[in-house]
Amino acid sequence: MNFTYVNPTVVHFGQGQISAIATAIPANSKVLVIYGGGSIKRNGVYEQVSAALGDHKWLEFSGVEPNPTRETLDKAVAIVKEQSVDFILAVGGGSVIDGSKFVAAASKYDGDSWDIMSEGHCVTEATPLGAILTLPATGSESNSGAVITYAAEQSKLCFMSSAVQPKFAVLDPDVIKSLPEHQVINGVVDAWVHICEQYITYPTGNMVQEGYAETLLKNLLVLGQQFEKRDCDHWRANLMWTANQALNGMLGSGVPHDWATHMIGHEITAIWNVDHARSLAIVQPSLLRNQIDVKRSKLEQMGRNVFGLAESDELASQTIDAIEHFYRSLGVETTFSAAEMGKQQAVEAIVSKLEKHNMTALGEHEAINLDVSRCILDNAFI
């Protein structure tokens, strides 16, 4: 497949690199620092940011949720407009960075901010932004996509625009030290599925992307197996860089993409507020079993090259079992029971949302229609 690839985000990787923002942000900028629940004030990151911004004019906005909502982000948009902010610094994981992209785009738009997500507004201009990554998972620090939730409508949608590509990203593995265990696990799972969405499709003959995907998957497999060693500098650095490479655009260049697991998973998160990574682990094994015939060749390739499985007539099925075992070895469930709702009612709630959001032809062949999604969910829900 023909492709054009460029990634303009400057990456500052390594211990102590937060200080790089002092020169990465133009000296005459008025900066809005956006972060989440306040953990950066307990782990020393806020102090480092404050020191690095010592010569800048800056203000802050906190409270961005793990699944960032337009309700919260609109408040930050108002600050950018009222205070004439001309640079945004996102300090957090994928949710904070995604939310900052939404703020950056909406701050240059006078209409309803949700138009950005519902395709009522094409984003061509945004307030410049940079990112300090505190949770490796999504790769949002060096890509042009964002996923935002509209809580009032229980909608979770995505948008992409080169205008919101971060100007720079700081990746300091030391920030992972203070993360709760479940967040680190989420990062491993999220990065894993990102790679799978660009890999488990059909053979392409693309030796670079397919080989690189397998290398990144093997990295995560080893990191998962060595999870008890996560306090090691090398463990943290390898997770942070692997998660970045999983979704910085290079891996997906010139190859088909799936993303059906994400689209269905988004609806689970929007309705029940399930962690993003956990929603993916719920959907993916069932989806792969449903689509095993069209994905058989790549599943077998993954089984051989990632898990080291022997040739067999059941290799594709064994690969799916291995993926599911990987999740469960990390304590991540691969089925879901909806609170205060029966199984069939929950399944239909998701299918209804998929229809509302025009997610009716998913997957690399656009063959996952609503009936197929229903079957996938029927096997994933208990």
RODO-2510 file (C-alpha; in nm, 4 decimals, decimal comma):
residues 382
     n   res          X          Y          Z
     1     m     0,0000     0,0000     0,0000
     2     n     0,1270     0,3461    -0,0872
     3     f     0,1779     0,5794     0,2053
     4     t     0,3244     0,9097     0,3150
     5     y     0,4700     0,9136     0,6636
     6     v     0,5954     1,1994     0,8772
     7     n     0,6035     1,2446     1,2530
     8     p     0,6912     1,6014     1,3475
     9     t     0,6759     1,5478     1,7255
    10     v     1,0158     1,6007     1,8862
    11     v     1,0671     1,3302     2,1505
    12     h     1,2762     1,4029     2,4604
    13     f     1,3335     1,0558     2,6078
    14     g     1,5040     0,9662     2,9338
    15     q     1,5491     1,0538     3,2971
    16     g     1,5421     1,4244     3,3817
    17     q     1,4070     1,5287     3,0419
    18     i     1,1167     1,7300     3,1841
    19     s     1,3628     2,0183     3,2059
    20     a     1,3661     2,0237     2,8244
    21     i     1,0313     2,2059     2,8171
    22     a     1,2106     2,5231     2,9299
    23     t     1,3404     2,5688     2,5767
    24     a     1,0865     2,3546     2,3883
    25     i     0,8058     2,6051     2,4613
    26     p     0,8594     2,9505     2,3078
    27     a     0,9727     3,1953     2,5770
    28     n     0,6992     3,4480     2,5020
    29     s     0,4168     3,1928     2,5298
    30     k     0,1384     3,2062     2,7849
    31     v     0,1012     2,8424     2,8868
    32     l    -0,1945     2,6476     3,0214
    33     v    -0,0781     2,3330     3,2025
    34     i    -0,3516     2,0676     3,1895
    35     y    -0,3408     1,7638     3,4161
    36     g    -0,5620     1,5078     3,5855
    37     g    -0,6432     1,4276     3,9454
    38     g    -0,3362     1,5739     4,1074
    39     s    -0,0980     1,2775     4,1220
    40     i     0,1685     1,4943     3,9566
    41     k     0,1807     1,6971     4,2786
    42     r     0,2634     1,3836     4,4760
    43     n     0,5235     1,2271     4,2486
    44     g     0,7458     1,5300     4,1897
    45     v     0,6404     1,5941     3,8294
    46     y     0,4541     1,9166     3,9129
    47     e     0,7617     2,0513     4,0898
    48     q     0,9789     1,9747     3,7866
    49     v     0,7269     2,1391     3,5529
    50     s     0,7105     2,4480     3,7738
    51     a     1,0881     2,4790     3,7725
    52     a     1,1117     2,4337     3,3957
    53     l     0,8424     2,6987     3,3368
    54     g     1,0101     2,9469     3,5684
    55     d     1,0642     3,2007     3,2917
    56     h     0,7202     3,1534     3,1341
    57     k     0,3802     3,2967     3,2136
    58     w     0,1587     3,0010     3,2963
    59     l    -0,1610     2,8902     3,4626
    60     e    -0,3123     2,5502     3,5255
    61     f    -0,6252     2,3427     3,4805
    62     s    -0,6767     2,0162     3,6679
    63     g    -0,9446     1,7510     3,6932
    64     v    -0,9301     1,5801     3,3524
    65     e    -1,0878     1,2366     3,3999
    66     p    -0,9459     0,8957     3,2985
    67     n    -1,2024     0,9053     3,0169
    68     p    -1,1957     1,2790     2,9452
    69     t    -1,5370     1,4387     2,9077
    70     r    -1,6303     1,7346     2,6934
    71     e    -1,8147     1,8708     2,9982
    72     t    -1,4840     1,9087     3,1859
    73     l    -1,2764     2,0052     2,8838
    74     d    -1,5124     2,2857     2,7819
    75     k    -1,4124     2,4603     3,1049
    76     a    -1,0502     2,4526     2,9935
    77     v    -1,1504     2,5800     2,6489
    78     a    -1,3085     2,8826     2,8164
    79     i    -0,9842     2,9532     3,0050
    80     v    -0,7769     2,9371     2,6865
    81     k    -1,0073     3,1843     2,5160
    82     e    -1,0533     3,4221     2,8119
    83     q    -0,6870     3,4256     2,9180
    84     s    -0,5403     3,4425     2,5649
    85     v    -0,3412     3,1241     2,6197
    86     d    -0,1185     3,0487     2,3225
    87     f     0,0426     2,7175     2,4272
    88     i    -0,0996     2,4109     2,6031
    89     l     0,1131     2,1690     2,8039
    90     a    -0,0533     1,8341     2,8728
    91     v     0,0935     1,6566     3,1750
    92     g    -0,0508     1,3097     3,2139
    93     g    -0,1415     0,9900     3,0352
    94     g    -0,3381     0,9413     2,7173
    95     s    -0,6586     1,0801     2,8642
    96     v    -0,5003     1,4117     2,9612
    97     i    -0,3193     1,4378     2,6282
    98     d    -0,6331     1,3479     2,4307
    99     g    -0,8304     1,5999     2,6333
   100     s    -0,5688     1,8675     2,5700
   101     k    -0,5942     1,8037     2,1967
   102     f    -0,9692     1,8610     2,2193
   103     v    -0,9085     2,1842     2,4122
   104     a    -0,6493     2,2930     2,1575
   105     a    -0,8910     2,2381     1,8712
   106     a    -1,2041     2,3752     2,0391
   107     s    -1,0225     2,6909     2,1511
   108     k    -0,9969     2,7908     1,7844
   109     y    -1,3636     2,7208     1,7118
   110     d    -1,6627     2,9351     1,8018
   111     g    -1,9317     2,6703     1,7560
   112     d    -2,0388     2,3762     1,9718
   113     s    -1,7188     2,1957     2,0707
   114     w    -1,8794     1,8536     2,0146
   115     d    -1,8964     1,9375     1,6445
   116     i    -1,5304     1,8368     1,6418
   117     m    -1,6236     1,4817     1,7396
   118     s    -1,9450     1,4497     1,5427
   119     e    -1,7795     1,5607     1,2179
   120     g    -1,9638     1,8904     1,2179
   121     h    -1,6317     2,0749     1,2183
   122     c    -1,3101     1,9815     1,0394
   123     v    -1,0150     2,0806     1,2586
   124     t    -0,7557     2,2716     1,0594
   125     e    -0,6325     2,5047     1,3344
   126     a    -0,5477     2,4519     1,7009
   127     t    -0,3565     2,6081     1,9873
   128     p    -0,0053     2,4553     1,9837
   129     l     0,0560     2,1910     2,2475
   130     g     0,3257     1,9731     2,3959
   131     a     0,3046     1,6718     2,6252
   132     i     0,4764     1,5271     2,9294
   133     l     0,3798     1,1614     2,9413
   134     t     0,3123     1,0125     3,2856
   135     l     0,1446     0,6843     3,1839
   136     p     0,2720     0,4872     2,8819
   137     a    -0,0217     0,3344     2,6976
   138     t    -0,1863     0,5211     2,4139
   139     g     0,0910     0,6808     2,2105
   140     s    -0,1151     0,9994     2,2094
   141     e     0,1949     1,2002     2,2964
   142     s     0,3202     1,1696     1,9387
   143     n     0,0143     1,1146     1,7206
   144     s    -0,2718     1,3258     1,5903
   145     g    -0,5700     1,1390     1,7355
   146     a    -0,7880     1,1838     2,0440
   147     v    -1,0822     1,0032     2,2019
   148     i    -1,3327     1,2082     2,4035
   149     t    -1,6462     1,1196     2,6005
   150     y    -1,9714     1,3156     2,6107
   151     a    -2,1003     1,2008     2,9490
   152     a    -2,4512     1,3393     2,9080
   153     e    -2,5006     1,1323     2,5919
   154     q    -2,2876     0,8319     2,6973
   155     s    -2,0930     0,8788     2,3744
   156     k    -1,7227     0,8160     2,3229
   157     l    -1,5863     0,9236     1,9850
   158     c    -1,2536     0,9988     1,8226
   159     f    -1,1126     1,2641     1,5932
   160     m    -0,7844     1,3100     1,4116
   161     s    -0,6112     1,6209     1,2863
   162     s    -0,2515     1,7099     1,2159
   163     a    -0,3283     2,0438     1,3822
   164     v    -0,3304     1,8779     1,7265
   165     q    -0,0114     1,6754     1,6820
   166     p     0,2053     1,7622     1,9862
   167     k     0,5045     1,9805     1,9035
   168     f     0,7124     1,7790     2,1489
   169     a     0,6754     1,4919     2,3922
   170     v     0,8746     1,4286     2,7087
   171     l     0,9099     1,0605     2,7970
   172     d     1,0806     1,0184     3,1343
   173     p     1,0501     0,6551     3,2515
   174     d     1,0986     0,7623     3,6129
   175     v     0,7419     0,8945     3,6277
   176     i     0,6096     0,5372     3,6133
   177     k     0,7580     0,4633     3,9577
   178     s     0,4611     0,6063     4,1459
   179     l     0,1838     0,4685     3,9262
   180     p    -0,0696     0,2263     4,0781
   181     e    -0,0222    -0,1316     3,9572
   182     h    -0,3544    -0,1452     3,7722
   183     q    -0,2629     0,1615     3,5645
   184     v     0,0664     0,0088     3,4564
   185     i    -0,1162    -0,3111     3,3595
   186     n    -0,3644    -0,1032     3,1613
   187     g    -0,0724     0,0507     2,9741
   188     v     0,0638    -0,2896     2,8756
   189     v    -0,2763    -0,4102     2,7535
   190     d    -0,3590    -0,0876     2,5704
   191     a    -0,0304    -0,0878     2,3800
   192     w    -0,0732    -0,4581     2,2990
   193     v    -0,4144    -0,4064     2,1402
   194     h    -0,2944    -0,1000     1,9487
   195     i    -0,0345    -0,3175     1,7810
   196     c    -0,2834    -0,5975     1,7165
   197     e    -0,5273    -0,3593     1,5467
   198     q    -0,2587    -0,2810     1,2887
   199     y    -0,1239    -0,6365     1,2622
   200     i    -0,3939    -0,9049     1,2940
   201     t    -0,5603    -0,8380     0,9610
   202     y    -0,4364    -1,0196     0,6500
   203     p    -0,0919    -1,0846     0,4961
   204     t     0,0611    -0,7817     0,3281
   205     g     0,4167    -0,8802     0,2441
   206     n     0,5266    -0,5702     0,4368
   207     m     0,8332    -0,7110     0,6104
   208     v     0,9182    -0,3913     0,8002
   209     q     0,5807    -0,3169     0,9602
   210     e     0,4900    -0,6803     1,0248
   211     g     0,8311    -0,7608     1,1682
   212     y     0,8298    -0,4476     1,3803
   213     a     0,4827    -0,5284     1,5117
   214     e     0,6022    -0,8730     1,6148
   215     t     0,9045    -0,7264     1,7910
   216     l     0,6871    -0,4808     1,9854
   217     l     0,4422    -0,7575     2,0797
   218     k     0,7291    -0,9747     2,2042
   219     n     0,8530    -0,6784     2,4079
   220     l     0,5163    -0,6485     2,5814
   221     l     0,4919    -1,0235     2,6308
   222     v     0,8273    -1,0237     2,8103
   223     l     0,7376    -0,7128     3,0113
   224     g     0,4152    -0,8812     3,1188
   225     q     0,5998    -1,1967     3,2184
   226     q     0,8483    -0,9842     3,4160
   227     f     0,5851    -0,7597     3,5713
   228     e     0,7216    -0,8210     3,9204
   229     k     1,0430    -0,6502     3,8021
   230     r     0,8664    -0,3293     3,7012
   231     d     1,0737    -0,1217     3,9458
   232     c     1,3744    -0,1718     3,7183
   233     d     1,4840     0,1282     3,5075
   234     h     1,5091    -0,0889     3,1954
   235     w     1,1582    -0,2305     3,2458
   236     r     1,0063     0,1157     3,2709
   237     a     1,2034     0,2542     2,9761
   238     n     1,1122    -0,0378     2,7518
   239     l     0,7412    -0,0099     2,8321
   240     m     0,7392     0,3638     2,7692
   241     w     0,9167     0,3407     2,4336
   242     t     0,7239     0,0328     2,3171
   243     a     0,3888     0,1967     2,3949
   244     n     0,4980     0,5066     2,2045
   245     q     0,6056     0,3080     1,8995
   246     a     0,2804     0,1137     1,9011
   247     l     0,0801     0,4150     1,7878
   248     n     0,3037     0,6905     1,6552
   249     g     0,1962     0,6271     1,2969
   250     m     0,4953     0,4373     1,1663
   251     l     0,3708     0,0883     1,2514
   252     g     0,0450     0,1445     1,0654
   253     s     0,1982     0,2929     0,7505
   254     g     0,1314     0,0897     0,4392
   255     v    -0,0735    -0,1821     0,6106
   256     p    -0,4476    -0,2412     0,6661
   257     h    -0,6011    -0,1550     1,0033
   258     d    -0,8840    -0,3138     1,2002
   259     w    -0,9892    -0,1004     1,5064
   260     a    -1,3188    -0,2863     1,5538
   261     t    -1,2119    -0,3880     1,9056
   262     h    -1,1639    -0,0209     1,9896
   263     m    -1,4928     0,0959     1,8437
   264     i    -1,6906    -0,1653     2,0357
   265     g    -1,4801    -0,1158     2,3488
   266     h    -1,5452     0,2587     2,3436
   267     e    -1,9162     0,1939     2,3867
   268     i    -1,8544    -0,0279     2,6914
   269     t    -1,6473     0,2475     2,8480
   270     a    -1,9015     0,5176     2,7654
   271     i    -2,1894     0,3319     2,9310
   272     w    -2,0217     0,1603     3,2288
   273     n    -1,7006     0,3655     3,2666
   274     v    -1,4845     0,0552     3,2285
   275     d    -1,1129     0,1351     3,1951
   276     h    -1,0285     0,1696     2,8262
   277     a    -0,7685    -0,1090     2,8259
   278     r    -1,0001    -0,3418     3,0163
   279     s    -1,2787    -0,2865     2,7629
   280     l    -1,0377    -0,3917     2,4875
   281     a    -0,9465    -0,7127     2,6688
   282     i    -1,3159    -0,7923     2,7027
   283     v    -1,3882    -0,7501     2,3319
   284     q    -1,0764    -0,8697     2,1506
   285     p    -1,0699    -1,2472     2,2220
   286     s    -1,4364    -1,2821     2,1286
   287     l    -1,3877    -1,0713     1,8162
   288     l    -1,0868    -1,2754     1,7043
   289     r    -1,2776    -1,6013     1,7506
   290     n    -1,5655    -1,4595     1,5495
   291     q    -1,3311    -1,3449     1,2729
   292     i    -1,0907    -1,6393     1,2858
   293     d    -1,1444    -1,7471     0,9247
   294     v    -1,0530    -1,4111     0,7694
   295     k    -0,7712    -1,3516     1,0178
   296     r    -0,6373    -1,7084     1,0234
   297     s    -0,3147    -1,6434     0,8337
   298     k    -0,2054    -1,3527     1,0550
   299     l    -0,3122    -1,5309     1,3739
   300     e    -0,0984    -1,8273     1,2730
   301     q     0,1909    -1,5929     1,1931
   302     m     0,1520    -1,4318     1,5342
   303     g     0,1405    -1,7710     1,7012
   304     r     0,4673    -1,8748     1,5395
   305     n     0,6596    -1,5479     1,5618
   306     v     0,5354    -1,3970     1,8886
   307     f     0,4283    -1,6870     2,1114
   308     g     0,6596    -1,9505     1,9636
   309     l     0,3772    -2,1993     1,9099
   310     a     0,4262    -2,5130     1,7038
   311     e     0,2579    -2,5701     1,3681
   312     s    -0,0827    -2,7259     1,4016
   313     d    -0,4279    -2,7240     1,2466
   314     e    -0,5404    -2,5386     1,5594
   315     l    -0,2631    -2,2774     1,5555
   316     a    -0,4944    -1,9788     1,4972
   317     s    -0,7232    -2,0852     1,7802
   318     q    -0,4255    -2,1524     2,0066
   319     t    -0,2957    -1,8013     1,9363
   320     i    -0,6240    -1,6488     2,0521
   321     d    -0,6072    -1,8643     2,3641
   322     a    -0,2523    -1,7371     2,4229
   323     i    -0,3648    -1,3754     2,3922
   324     e    -0,6436    -1,4380     2,6404
   325     h    -0,4014    -1,6133     2,8779
   326     f    -0,1681    -1,3129     2,8540
   327     y    -0,4451    -1,0818     2,9728
   328     r    -0,5498    -1,3130     3,2530
   329     s    -0,1889    -1,3556     3,3677
   330     l    -0,1979    -0,9804     3,4356
   331     g    -0,5238    -1,0096     3,6267
   332     v    -0,7294    -0,8609     3,3432
   333     e    -1,0746    -1,0083     3,2810
   334     t    -1,1765    -1,1103     2,9286
   335     t    -1,5498    -1,1253     2,9919
   336     f    -1,7944    -0,8686     3,1270
   337     s    -2,1066    -0,8643     3,3390
   338     a    -2,2979    -0,5369     3,3291
   339     a    -2,4033    -0,4003     3,6641
   340     e    -2,7795    -0,3755     3,7163
   341     m    -2,8485    -0,4985     3,3638
   342     g    -2,9133    -0,8413     3,2152
   343     k    -2,6789    -0,9812     2,9499
   344     q    -2,9094    -0,9353     2,6528
   345     q    -3,0125    -0,5881     2,7635
   346     a    -2,6454    -0,4925     2,7915
   347     v    -2,5627    -0,6344     2,4498
   348     e    -2,8486    -0,4458     2,2882
   349     a    -2,7442    -0,1255     2,4647
   350     i    -2,4030    -0,1503     2,2950
   351     v    -2,5474    -0,2414     1,9569
   352     s    -2,7841     0,0556     1,9786
   353     k    -2,4910     0,2878     2,0467
   354     l    -2,2913     0,1410     1,7587
   355     e    -2,5835     0,2068     1,5268
   356     k    -2,6246     0,5616     1,6565
   357     h    -2,2563     0,6332     1,5936
   358     n    -2,2593     0,4746     1,2461
   359     m    -2,0252     0,1947     1,3543
   360     t    -2,2029    -0,0485     1,1260
   361     a    -1,9201    -0,1652     0,8987
   362     l    -1,6167    -0,2279     1,1197
   363     g    -1,2911    -0,4138     1,0678
   364     e    -1,0333    -0,4263     0,7909
   365     h    -1,2932    -0,5652     0,5495
   366     e    -1,5783    -0,3492     0,6872
   367     a    -1,7649    -0,6766     0,7341
   368     i    -1,8457    -0,6465     1,1064
   369     n    -2,2027    -0,5219     1,0877
   370     l    -2,4429    -0,4837     1,3779
   371     d    -2,5418    -0,8508     1,3735
   372     v    -2,1778    -0,9574     1,3864
   373     s    -2,1072    -0,7093     1,6676
   374     r    -2,4036    -0,8563     1,8528
   375     c    -2,2551    -1,2070     1,8226
   376     i    -1,9161    -1,0824     1,9418
   377     l    -2,0717    -0,9168     2,2457
   378     d    -2,2917    -1,2164     2,3168
   379     n    -1,9775    -1,4262     2,3634
   380     a    -1,7901    -1,1568     2,5576
   381     f    -2,0685    -1,0767     2,8044
   382     i    -2,1818    -1,3113     3,0812
***
